[in-house]
Amino acid sequence: MEVGGYGILKFTSQERCELYLFFHGETVLGNGIRTTLYVLLLAYCFFGLSAITARFFRSMENVVKQTREIVEFDPLTKTETVRHEKVWNYTIADITLLAFGTSFPQISLATIDAFRNLGELSAGGMGPGTLVGSAAFDLFPIHAVCVVVPKAGELKKISDIGVCLVELFWSFWAYIWLYIILEVWTPNMVTLLEALLTVLQFGLLLLHAYIQDKRWPYLSLPLERSERPENWVPEDSDPFNKEDGNYGGYSEIFQVGEESEVVDIFSIHSKRVIGLDYQEVSQVDVPESSDQSLTTEINVKRTYFFSVWKQQFLDVLKLESPKSSETDKIYLQMAKIFWHLILAPWRLLFAFVPPYHVAHGWIAFICSLIFISGIAYIVTKLTDLISCVTGINSYVIAFTALASGTSWPDLVASKIAAERQTTADSAVANIICSNSVNIYVGIGIPWLIDTAYNFIEYREPLHIPNAEGLSFSLLVFFSTSVGCIAVLVLRRLTLGAELGGPRLWAWLTSAYLILLWIIFVVLSSLRVSGKI
């Protein structure tokens, strides 16, 4: 056994891996069998992340739609006017709920990695590796998907260039800042001050973006904003409509039926339930009159809430029966049933997430993040095992497999926004801001935890083994990022929009972005392997 790059234990092929997941008997199995088993379990965890994503986004939409009542009095007419104002600012919601929420799997993984290394003077490499790899996956493959998602010929442009430039600045600065820490300020180590400044810069990003969104004089860029949607998700769209193909096709697979009056966490939501908030009690099949007491109304809401929650568990056992005798239809139905059975354990587990209607979706939102953290912990254990059995450096696994798997919520979020938003703001903002969140929060908080512990316990900074390798990955990412932004600027100048357009140009852009990602992965892998 030897210490590989980024302070990760690297097992040679001659050594038997003594680590195990469930029981010690796993160690007597051949390396090939164990590798296959752990890889399949890792893929199954990624399916779990995909499944909880649907629940997470529905709860997030309810959070964003929250409004407050504003009463205005006109002294001239002596009349009162009541209007409803959204609680969440459009830009802040993009950066916090959307970007932070979709990056939560990577943040959880990095934080877990930090706690596992408490007491060590050297930082772990799984967290930074996953976050840098996730940034590359966000910027290149996810952008590649968003470019081709709009219908043929449909153009979707960024409406608020000013906010986008602010977000882009902080995204690029995040990686420049990380390079300064690793190579310039305190080479190969991180101090408590550096970690603290890293986290605080997320607050500066929020403040700067808010100032630009509100167009504060002298502090914002004098750039006009074109029309943009008021809501992150348009009110008249059905987020689980099977014709839309949202959530990567999962909604169609988990359909309970067109006529269903109930909802589970993966089903296509019927029109009767969609958008139902507890203020909209009239949609519930309970008679109601204008003089109904508050107690009765609360009972109606409670009854409906628990009936929906109960139905989530019942729907786990539901299978869609074939609707046609045609061979192709039967095969399709059998595939759906097979897929349903594979993910049934996840559906049963996630049924414990309360319905998203209560508390404006906050309870479901928090519970979803808790489940994501739990899956992230299992993923870290499986990564250790795969590295131990195969001898592959954990950093390579981190910025390839882990980065791609944990970035699924980012992919889903940007794809939904690119499909259903009239502009490209949320889709692009999620990609760019997720990269900022990855550094300021995803790397900043774990380093803050480790550096604070080391400062209190040892009065020593946190050492970053093989920081040169991580710096090299940052330089490659920065260089390829310039190529990505350049092609988006070119599309804006020639086609008038960042996303969509003629099918040929959309697919060429997509292929180009995928090529940039391959370049990043290959060069970073060769560096870790000592080939360059």
SELO-988187 format. One line per 8 residues: number of its first residue (from 1); their letters; for each residue x, y, z of C-alpha. Coordinates in Angstrom, 3 decimals. Each point is the difference from the previous one (the first is absolute). Layout:
% residues N
NUM	a	X/Y/Z; ...
//
This chain:
% residues 532
1	mevggygi	0.000/0.000/0.000; 1.257/3.470/-0.852; -1.138/3.590/0.302; -1.237/1.340/-3.309; -0.737/3.519/-1.171; -2.143/2.284/2.179; 0.836/-2.044/3.117; -2.129/-2.996/-1.020
9	lkftsqer	0.980/-3.546/0.809; 0.767/-1.909/-3.146; -0.049/-3.790/0.036; 2.132/-2.027/-2.372; -1.406/-2.958/-1.901; 2.114/-2.450/2.043; -1.659/0.977/3.285; -3.358/-1.300/1.130
17	celylffh	-2.405/2.746/0.964; -1.147/-0.592/3.581; -2.695/2.683/-0.082; -3.610/-1.150/-0.329; -3.458/1.544/-0.238; -2.389/-2.392/1.776; 1.936/-2.968/1.426; 3.593/-1.212/0.161
25	getvlgng	-0.774/-2.955/-2.268; 0.136/2.353/-2.984; 3.798/-0.007/0.232; 0.219/-3.675/-1.073; -1.688/0.762/-3.333; 2.103/0.650/-3.064; 0.916/3.562/-0.893; -2.001/-0.232/-3.222
33	irttlyvl	-3.174/-1.061/1.810; 0.434/2.637/2.675; 0.662/2.737/-2.539; -3.120/-0.921/-1.974; -2.083/-0.108/3.180; 1.186/3.374/1.270; -0.354/1.691/-3.389; -3.587/-1.263/-0.302
41	llaycffg	-0.776/1.261/3.499; 1.553/3.364/-0.872; -2.185/0.222/-3.104; -3.017/-0.940/2.129; 0.809/2.888/2.342; 0.042/2.331/-2.993; -3.474/-1.301/-0.912; -1.025/0.934/3.532
49	lsaitarf	1.337/3.522/-0.481; -1.950/0.204/-3.242; -3.166/-1.154/1.731; 0.158/2.417/2.932; 0.715/2.804/-2.473; -3.636/0.021/-1.164; -1.196/0.474/3.558; 2.647/2.610/0.703
57	frsmenvv	-0.950/2.142/-2.992; -3.714/-0.116/0.658; 0.581/1.178/3.575; 2.399/2.687/-1.222; -2.603/1.305/-2.447; -2.485/0.362/2.853; 2.591/1.881/2.061; 0.693/2.429/-2.844
65	kqtreive	-3.715/0.597/-0.642; -0.567/1.219/3.567; -1.553/3.487/0.140; -0.848/2.532/2.686; -2.990/2.319/0.168; 0.716/3.720/-0.363; -2.757/2.464/0.966; 0.353/3.487/-1.493
73	fdpltkte	-2.181/2.952/1.085; -0.779/2.820/-2.399; -0.519/3.191/2.071; -1.767/1.759/-2.892; -2.653/-2.613/-0.727; -0.055/-1.407/3.554; 0.195/-3.510/-1.417; 2.194/-2.956/0.740
81	tvrhekvw	1.656/-2.077/-2.671; 1.178/-3.528/0.734; 2.708/-1.539/-2.129; 2.187/-3.077/0.322; 3.759/0.310/-0.254; 2.432/-2.859/-0.365; 2.143/-0.653/3.047; 2.958/-1.234/-2.010
89	nytiadit	1.962/2.220/-2.333; 0.384/-1.617/-3.432; 3.796/0.215/-0.084; 0.543/-1.012/3.629; -2.272/-3.014/-0.493; 2.114/-1.075/-2.976; 3.233/0.197/1.995; -1.178/-1.409/3.334
97	llafgtsf	-2.903/-2.424/-0.407; 0.843/-1.090/-3.541; 3.805/0.051/-0.207; 0.679/-0.838/3.648; -2.693/-2.668/0.095; 1.151/-1.757/-3.151; 3.609/0.075/1.234; -0.954/-1.487/3.345
105	pqislati	1.076/-3.590/-0.884; 3.555/1.193/-0.692; -0.010/2.296/3.039; -1.202/-2.855/2.228; 2.645/-2.330/-1.369; 2.782/2.550/0.545; -1.214/0.791/3.526; -0.147/-3.690/0.910
113	dafrnlge	3.526/-0.383/-1.375; 1.129/2.911/2.221; -1.454/-1.532/3.166; 1.660/-3.311/-0.824; 3.355/1.808/-0.109; -0.374/1.897/3.287; 3.200/-0.283/1.962; 2.092/-0.513/-3.120
121	lsaggmgp	2.362/2.774/-0.998; -0.663/-0.793/-3.668; -3.300/0.577/-1.793; -1.851/-2.727/-1.826; -0.162/0.124/-3.760; -3.387/-1.515/-0.744; -1.929/3.213/0.704; 2.130/2.434/-2.048
129	gtlvgsaa	0.315/-2.556/-2.784; -3.752/-0.471/-0.219; -0.702/3.740/0.107; 2.526/0.943/-2.686; -1.231/-2.874/-2.171; -3.583/1.051/0.638; 0.819/3.534/-1.129; 1.305/-1.375/-3.287
137	fdlfpiha	-3.065/-2.234/-0.389; -2.299/2.957/0.704; 1.647/2.334/-2.455; 0.507/-2.412/-2.900; -2.390/-3.023/-0.155; -2.907/1.799/1.692; 0.442/3.006/-2.273; 0.128/-2.438/-2.916
145	vcvvvpka	-3.384/-1.435/1.023; -1.594/3.419/0.535; 1.044/1.209/-3.445; -1.932/-2.779/-1.776; -3.002/-0.199/2.369; -2.105/2.827/-1.563; -2.122/-0.949/-2.986; 1.549/0.256/-3.449
153	gelkkisd	0.413/3.648/-0.949; -1.053/1.291/3.435; 2.413/2.542/1.448; 0.391/0.689/3.703; 2.278/2.798/1.107; 1.136/1.413/3.307; -2.299/2.906/0.831; 2.099/1.547/2.768
161	igvclvel	3.545/0.256/-1.332; 1.048/2.132/2.985; -0.826/-2.683/2.583; 1.534/-2.674/-2.221; 3.275/1.942/-0.223; 0.083/0.407/3.778; -0.550/-3.737/0.470; 2.594/-0.786/-2.646
169	fwsfwayi	2.546/2.269/1.662; -0.393/-1.701/3.387; 0.132/-3.419/-1.655; 3.340/0.720/-1.693; 1.336/1.783/3.060; -0.817/-3.065/2.126; 2.513/-2.114/-1.902; 2.573/2.780/-0.161
177	wlyiilev	-0.373/0.380/3.772; 0.453/-3.723/0.543; 3.163/0.055/-2.106; 1.329/2.960/2.026; -0.530/-1.950/3.227; 1.721/-3.138/-1.284; 2.921/1.544/-1.873; 0.558/3.639/1.008
185	wtpnmvtl	-1.154/1.012/3.486; 0.853/-3.106/2.041; 1.232/-2.633/-2.473; -1.165/-3.566/0.651; -1.985/0.927/3.087; -3.166/1.807/1.129; -0.267/2.226/3.061; -3.073/0.764/2.086
193	lealltvl	-0.106/3.539/-1.403; 0.075/-1.248/-3.609; -2.802/-2.478/0.670; -2.103/2.655/1.725; 0.496/2.488/-2.835; -1.006/-2.694/-2.492; -3.346/-0.561/1.724; -0.682/3.732/0.481
201	qfgllllh	0.347/0.604/-3.722; -3.239/-1.896/-0.567; -1.729/2.783/1.922; 1.726/2.577/-2.196; -1.290/-1.833/-3.075; -3.572/0.178/1.334; 0.325/3.693/0.885; 1.555/0.945/-3.353
209	ayiqdkrw	-2.622/-1.939/-1.975; -2.818/1.593/2.007; 1.418/3.494/-0.563; 0.203/-0.667/-3.726; -3.510/-1.461/-0.106; -1.431/3.067/1.750; 2.135/2.331/-2.146; 1.364/2.023/2.902
217	pylslple	1.527/3.220/-1.343; 3.784/0.255/-0.129; 0.376/-3.617/1.192; -1.512/-1.931/-2.913; 0.821/-0.372/-3.679; -2.144/2.333/-2.167; -1.424/-2.818/-2.103; -3.665/-0.259/-0.894
225	rserpenw	-2.017/-3.110/0.781; -2.415/-1.415/-2.524; -3.252/-1.702/0.943; 0.404/-3.034/2.216; -2.467/-2.375/1.690; -1.107/0.938/3.490; 0.167/-3.576/1.216; 2.828/-2.513/-0.137
233	vpedsdpf	-2.580/-2.423/-1.430; -2.943/1.415/-2.003; -3.312/-0.470/1.791; -1.740/-1.554/-3.006; 2.543/-2.779/-0.505; -0.366/-3.477/1.397; 3.451/-0.931/1.326; -0.796/-3.694/-0.114
241	nkedgnyg	-1.790/-0.077/-3.348; 1.163/-3.033/-1.919; -0.142/1.846/-3.307; 2.648/2.360/1.321; 2.314/-2.887/0.788; 1.227/1.697/3.137; 2.264/-1.482/2.637; 1.879/-2.063/-2.499
249	gyseifqv	-3.008/-2.168/-0.847; -0.566/-1.110/3.578; -3.455/1.553/0.146; -1.322/-2.152/-2.822; 1.484/-3.131/1.509; -1.601/0.639/3.363; -3.430/1.006/-1.268; -2.871/-1.144/2.187
257	geesevvd	-2.631/0.751/-2.590; -1.624/2.915/-1.784; -3.173/-0.177/2.083; 1.729/-0.286/3.356; -1.122/2.509/2.605; 3.011/-0.728/2.226; 3.630/0.764/-0.263; 3.176/-1.797/0.945
265	ifsihskr	3.524/1.287/-0.186; 0.691/-1.306/-3.496; -3.404/0.000/-1.677; -1.360/2.384/-2.563; -2.003/2.415/2.130; -3.626/0.253/-1.000; -1.322/3.438/-0.927; -2.185/-0.002/3.047
273	vigldyqe	2.942/-0.204/2.393; 2.523/2.159/-1.853; 0.585/3.339/1.686; -2.252/-0.883/2.915; 0.947/2.013/3.030; -1.801/-0.009/3.292; -1.556/3.320/-0.882; -1.753/-1.732/-2.900
281	vsqvdvpe	-2.211/-2.210/2.141; -2.824/0.296/-2.494; 1.720/-2.543/-2.226; -0.303/-2.660/2.703; -3.141/-2.138/-0.075; -1.323/1.379/3.279; -3.020/2.343/0.054; 0.862/3.488/1.052
289	ssdqsltt	-2.028/3.115/0.644; 0.861/3.614/0.554; -0.738/-0.236/3.757; 2.035/-3.134/0.573; 2.019/0.261/3.187; 3.769/0.106/0.098; 0.052/-3.295/1.911; -1.906/-1.772/-2.741
297	einvkrty	2.313/1.429/-2.626; 3.066/-1.234/1.904; -1.560/-3.456/0.278; -0.613/-0.025/-3.745; 3.605/0.868/-0.663; 1.295/-2.584/2.480; -2.218/-2.738/-1.414; 1.080/0.723/-3.548
305	ffsvwkqq	3.671/0.184/0.974; 0.058/-3.378/1.725; -2.094/-1.645/-2.712; 2.539/1.076/-2.615; 2.908/-1.129/2.191; -1.665/-3.377/0.571; -0.598/-0.379/-3.707; 3.729/0.465/-0.663
313	fldvlkle	0.623/-3.317/1.771; -2.906/-1.748/-1.708; 1.155/1.084/-3.434; 3.342/-1.736/0.506; -1.818/-3.292/-0.567; -1.917/1.184/-3.043; 0.974/-1.292/-3.424; -1.410/1.287/-3.246
321	spkssetd	-1.782/-2.756/-1.903; 0.462/-0.246/-3.803; -2.507/2.098/-1.956; 0.525/-1.568/-3.392; 0.446/-3.486/-1.427; 2.521/1.208/-2.535; 3.396/-1.632/0.400; 1.932/3.250/0.192
329	kiylqmak	-2.387/1.368/2.607; 0.328/-3.170/2.084; 3.784/0.220/-0.129; -0.156/3.630/1.044; -2.272/-0.805/2.917; 2.239/-2.871/1.093; 3.007/2.331/-0.059; -1.883/2.491/2.164
337	ifwhlila	-0.986/-2.710/2.482; 3.591/-1.262/0.156; 1.271/3.514/0.627; -2.700/0.525/2.607; 1.124/-3.104/1.894; 3.658/1.044/-0.090; -0.722/3.379/1.548; -2.773/-1.179/2.329
345	pwrllfaf	2.343/0.057/3.052; 0.881/3.631/-0.706; -3.664/0.877/-0.485; -0.897/-1.600/3.314; 2.812/1.814/1.794; -0.808/3.385/-1.530; -3.697/-0.398/0.761; 0.961/1.078/3.530
353	vppyhvah	0.623/3.498/-1.408; -3.157/1.947/0.907; -2.188/1.409/-2.798; 1.400/3.246/-1.323; -3.242/1.941/0.571; 0.632/0.626/3.686; 1.997/3.007/1.264; 0.491/1.298/-3.540
361	gwiafics	2.128/-3.044/-0.817; 2.686/0.656/2.610; -0.421/-3.284/1.904; 0.206/-2.075/-3.180; 2.939/2.128/-1.168; 2.001/-0.618/3.192; -0.897/-3.698/0.141; 1.132/-0.430/-3.597
369	lifisgia	3.375/1.540/0.838; 0.340/-2.362/2.968; -0.566/-3.009/-2.239; 2.507/1.387/-2.499; 2.579/0.254/2.786; -0.640/-3.603/1.006; 0.531/-1.234/-3.554; 3.156/2.119/-0.238
377	yivtkltd	1.401/-1.781/3.065; -0.582/-3.403/-1.584; 1.645/1.258/-3.181; 3.156/0.955/1.916; 0.226/-3.494/1.483; -0.462/-1.641/-3.397; 2.650/2.256/-1.544; 2.498/-1.069/2.652
385	liscvtgi	-0.793/-3.639/-0.717; 0.306/0.353/-3.776; 3.319/1.794/0.380; 1.182/-2.602/2.500; -0.936/-3.005/-2.160; 1.102/1.329/-3.394; 2.970/2.139/1.018; -1.409/2.935/-1.977
393	nsyviaft	0.766/3.351/1.600; -3.088/1.298/1.808; 0.528/3.431/-1.530; -0.497/-1.439/-3.495; -3.224/-1.662/1.158; -1.033/3.236/1.710; 0.264/2.379/-2.961; -1.465/-2.510/-2.471
401	alasgtsw	-2.586/-2.419/1.411; -0.847/1.836/3.227; -0.074/3.413/-1.638; -2.317/-1.229/-2.758; -2.298/-1.963/2.304; -0.378/2.672/2.669; -0.529/2.692/-2.651; -3.244/-1.613/-1.149
409	pdlvaski	-2.160/2.539/1.914; 1.897/2.796/-1.797; -0.721/-1.654/-3.333; -3.681/-0.440/0.832; -0.385/3.585/1.240; 1.613/1.606/-3.025; -1.857/-2.304/-2.409; -3.358/0.861/1.576
417	aaerqtta	0.803/3.717/-0.083; 1.171/-0.185/-3.625; -3.214/-1.806/-0.976; -2.590/1.965/1.924; 1.426/3.475/0.518; -0.504/2.579/-2.727; 3.575/1.199/0.520; 3.354/-1.654/0.645
425	dsavanii	0.641/1.827/3.292; -0.735/-2.779/2.494; 1.608/-2.755/-2.071; 3.255/1.901/-0.432; -0.091/1.507/3.502; -0.295/-3.460/1.535; 3.073/-1.181/-1.898; 2.128/3.048/0.753
433	csnsvniy	-1.110/0.481/3.606; 0.345/-3.702/0.790; 3.695/0.354/-0.824; 0.277/2.939/2.395; -1.854/-1.930/2.703; 2.337/-2.958/-0.537; 3.013/2.127/0.981; -1.332/2.520/2.516
441	vgigipwl	-2.178/-2.512/1.869; 0.893/-3.495/-1.215; 3.741/0.403/0.544; -0.091/2.972/2.387; -2.117/-1.607/2.745; 1.925/-3.323/0.142; 3.298/1.880/0.086; -1.397/2.313/2.676
449	idtaynfi	-0.944/-3.030/2.104; 3.449/-1.595/-0.340; 2.018/3.204/0.397; -2.007/1.082/3.073; 0.582/-3.399/1.611; 3.719/0.033/-0.839; 0.384/3.567/1.261; -1.666/-0.789/3.328
457	eyreplhi	1.650/-3.387/0.478; 3.449/0.351/-1.589; 0.440/3.675/-0.944; 0.853/-1.291/-3.472; -1.443/0.809/-3.459; -1.600/-2.648/-2.191; 2.433/-1.591/-2.434; -1.168/-0.795/-3.534
465	pnaeglsf	1.991/-2.976/-1.334; 0.904/0.297/-3.683; -1.565/3.431/-0.272; 1.833/0.376/-3.311; -2.263/-2.648/-1.526; -3.159/1.786/1.155; 1.411/3.297/-1.270; 0.658/-1.624/-3.367
473	sllvffst	-3.643/-1.114/-0.206; -1.068/3.546/0.817; 2.155/1.417/-2.793; -1.410/-2.503/-2.499; -3.528/0.774/1.120; 0.584/3.741/-0.218; 1.424/-0.297/-3.526; -2.842/-2.174/-1.281
481	svgciavl	-2.529/2.287/1.732; 1.213/2.887/-2.146; -0.719/-2.135/-3.058; -3.510/-0.723/1.303; -0.851/3.633/0.714; 1.430/1.023/-3.374; -2.386/-2.261/-1.917; -2.981/1.281/2.035
489	vlrrltlg	0.986/3.598/-0.789; 0.349/-0.942/-3.668; -3.481/-1.535/0.011; -1.398/3.166/1.579; 1.608/2.196/-2.661; -0.969/-2.179/-2.965; -3.251/-1.732/1.015; -1.174/2.438/2.649
497	aelggprl	-0.305/-2.633/2.748; 2.117/-2.351/2.099; -2.318/-3.006/-0.188; -1.927/-1.660/-2.825; 0.026/1.168/-3.588; 0.361/-2.026/-3.211; 0.469/-3.679/0.781; 3.331/-0.276/-1.819
505	wawltsay	1.590/2.867/1.916; -1.459/-1.192/3.289; 1.476/-3.476/-0.428; 3.349/1.379/-1.153; 0.150/2.183/3.116; -0.922/-2.983/2.147; 2.718/-2.179/-1.549; 2.570/2.756/0.506
513	lillwiif	-0.870/0.312/3.697; 0.228/-3.762/0.504; 3.434/0.098/-1.637; 1.148/2.624/2.510; -1.134/-2.259/2.832; 1.903/-2.966/-1.429; 3.138/2.153/-0.242; -0.349/0.973/3.670
521	vvlsslrv	-0.541/-3.585/1.171; 2.857/-1.456/-2.064; 2.573/2.638/0.964; -0.944/-0.101/3.697; 0.138/-3.810/0.038; 3.418/-0.042/-1.663; 1.275/2.516/2.540; -1.214/-2.050/2.954
529	sgki	1.529/-3.123/-1.524; 3.344/1.777/-0.381; -0.046/-0.262/-3.800; 0.382/3.758/-0.465
//
